[in-house]
Amino acid sequence: MAAGKEPSASEYIVHHLTNNAAGEGFWSFHVDSLVVSVILGAAVFGMMYAVARKVSAGVPGPAQNFVEMLVELVDSQVKVVFHGQNDLIAPLALTIFVWVFTMNAMDILPVDVLPWILSWFGVHYFKSVPTTDPNVTFAMSLSVFCLMIYYNFKVKGAGGFAHEAMGAPFGMKLAPVNLLFRIIEDIAKPLSLALRLFGNMYAGEMVFILIALLPFYVQWMLGAPWAIFHILIITLQAYIFMMLTIVYLSMAHESH
């Protein structure tokens, strides 16, 4: 936006919804989404690694208590939902929950803080919530999809996977219909994962942007209650993404 010129409401909204992109067209990179997600991942998992290295059998400190509570929460959910044998599932679920939650939590920051600070360094566009970028949510959901396909082949074998895809639910006599339903079902899984997270977080960000357009004294009246309510949304969306990942991978491990 031009210096010294007060932007209109539409210009303000477009400015806050524009990613800082490098490159042109399909192969452009959203630098802001990549930088924020990598920094958050390094910070939060670096902190958890540091706590794990100092684990004590005695009275645990607050940080150890928090990490242990988080690990036990995720581990209990994996034990309830996942019925196979795979040591990767619990760490994967923990990674997804913590990383998605921290990326979502960036939405609690005032919408103008990071763009304002970065404008001092010549950065004109910057979206600070990676999960409002469909590139990020689809990248995570496609990673889950690849794992799902991999374990379908690994656990069931190529023949078993093909028999399941063509034989359920109507039997081998209707194999083409079964296969069509299976393709639609498998494509819908990563789509639902990505679009659910993106849609909820994008809508939440839009509400914060619209509140920021209101007079200052009204912003505090509406912004604080919405931020408190939004904490529930960011936690719930991280939990749903984690649980659906566990469910999909559990289905991939069902060899019968």
N, C-alpha and C positions, 0 to 999 in steps of 0.2 A: 504494500500500500504506500502511496506517496506520502513523504514526510510533510507534516504540518497540515495535512488535509484530513478532516474527520470523515471516516468511511461511513457509507450508508449501511443500513441493516443487512441488506443482501450482500454487499461487499464484505462485511465483517464475517458473515456466516461462511461465504465461499472461501475466504482467507483461512479460516480455522479448519475447514474441511479439506484443504489442499495439502497433499503430501509433499515433502521435500524430495524430489525425484532426481536421479542421475541417469542420463540416457533418454532415449526417445522410444515411444511405442511400446510394444509388448515386452521388450527386453530391458526396459528401464527398471532401476532399483529404487525402492522407497527407502532412502537413507535414514530418515527419522525412525521408521519402524524397526529397521535392522539395528541401529545404534542403541535405541532404548531397550529392545528385547535382549540384546547381548549383554548390555551393562546390568540390567536387572537380573538376568540369569547368573552372571558371574558374581554379583554381589550376594544374592540370597543363597546360592549353593556354596559359595566361598565361606559364608558365615556358618552354614550347616556343617561344612567340612571342618572348620576350625573348632566348632563345638564338639564334633565327633572325636577329634584328636585329643580333647581334654576331658573325655568322659570319666567320671569318678564313680566308684562303687559306694562312696559315702553319701552325704547329703548333697543332692544335686543343686546347682545354681539355677537362677531363673531361665537362662538361655537353654540349659540342658533340659530343664523341665518342659519348656515349650516345644523343643525339637522332639523329645520323647513322646509327648502328647500327640504331636502331629503324625509321627511315624506310626504310633499305635492306632490312631484313627484310620489312617489309610490302610494299614495292615488288616484291621478288623473288617473293613469293607471288602478287601480282596478275598479274605477267607470265606465270607458269606456268598459272594457272587461267583468267584472263579473256582472251578472244581477240578482243574487239571493240575499238572505238576510243571511249573515253570518259574524259576527264580528271577526272571526278568520282570514279571508282571507287577509285583509290589513296588520295586524301585521306579518303574516306568509310571505307575499311577501316582506315586509321590511327586515325581518330577513334573508331571502334567498339572497336578493340582496346585503346587506351589508356584510354578512358573506362570500359569494362566492367571492365578489370583494376583500375583504381583503386577503383571501387565495390566489387568483390569483395574487394580488399585490406583494406577496413575490417573484415572478419571476423577479421583477425589481432589487432586490439585486444582486450584483455580485455573480456568482455561487460558488466562492471559499471562500467567507467570513465566513459564518456559519460553513461549514465543517472544515475550518482552525482553527477557534476559539475552536470548540468542540474537535478537535484532541488533544488540550492541556490536555483535561480531559479524554483521552482514548477512545473517540467516533470515530470510524473509518468510519462509514457510516452514512450519514444524508442527507435526501432530504427535503429541506425547503419549497417546494411548495405542499401543501396537494392535490390540485386538479390535480396534475400530477400522483396521485395514484388512479387507478380505484376503489379500495376499498372505498375511500371517495366519489367519484362521484356516485357510485352505491348505497352506503348507503343513500345518499340524495335523489336520484331518487326513490329508493324503499320506502322511507318514504312518498314521494309525491304519489306514487302508492297506498300505504295503505290508505292514506286519500281519494284518489279518489274512491276506492272500498267502503270505509266506508260511504261516502256521497251518493254514488249511492244507497246503501241499505237504508240509513236513509231518504233520500228525496223521493225516488220512491217506497220504500218498496220492499220486496223480489219478489212479483208478478210483480210489475211494472218494476223492473230491468230485470227480466227474460223475460218478454214480449218484452221489448226494445231490449234485446240481440238477441232474436230469431225472432223478427218480422221486424227488420230494416236491410237492406233497401228494401228487395224483398218481404216482406209479410210472413205470417206464413206458407204458402205452401212450402217455401224454408227455413224452420227453421234451418235445419242442416247447410246449406251453410251460412246463416246469423250468426249463432253461431260461425262457424269457422272463418269468417271474423272478428267478434267481438273479439275473443280470440287473433287473430293475431294483431289486432289494439291495444288492451290493453297491450299486451306484448311489442309492439314496442314503446309505450310511455316512459316507464322507460329506455329502452335500448337507445333510441335516446337522452334522457336527459343526461344520464351518459356518453355515448360515445362521444357526441358532445363536452361537456365540457372537458373531459379527452383528447380527440384527439387534440383539439386546444391548450390546455395548454402544453401538452407533446411535441408537435411540436415546440412551442415557447421556451421551455426549451432546446430542442435539438439545436436550433439555437444559443442560448446563450453559450452552452457548446462548440459548434464548433468554435464560435468566440473566446472563451477563449483559444483555442489551437493555435491561430494565434500569431504572434509576438506582443509584447506589444504596439508598436506604431500603429499597424493596428487595435488592439482591440478597441481603442478609436474612430477611424475613422468609424468603422462599428457598434460598440456596442451602442454608443449614439443614432444614428438614429433609430436603431432597438428597443431600449428601449422606445423611444418616440412613435414609431408606436405601440409598444406592449401595451402601456397604453390604446389605443383604443380597442385592442383585449380583454384585461382583463375586461374592462368595458362592452363591447358588450356581452361577454359570460355570465357575471353576469346578465345582463339585459334580455338576451334570456332565461336563466334558470328561472328567475322570471316570465317572461311573459307566458312561456309555462305552468308553474305551475298554474298560474291564469286561463289560458284557459282550462286546463284539469279539474280543480275543478269547473269551470263554467259549463262545459259540464255535470259533475256529478250532478249538481243542477238543470238541465233542466228536470223537471218532466213530460213535455208533450211528 
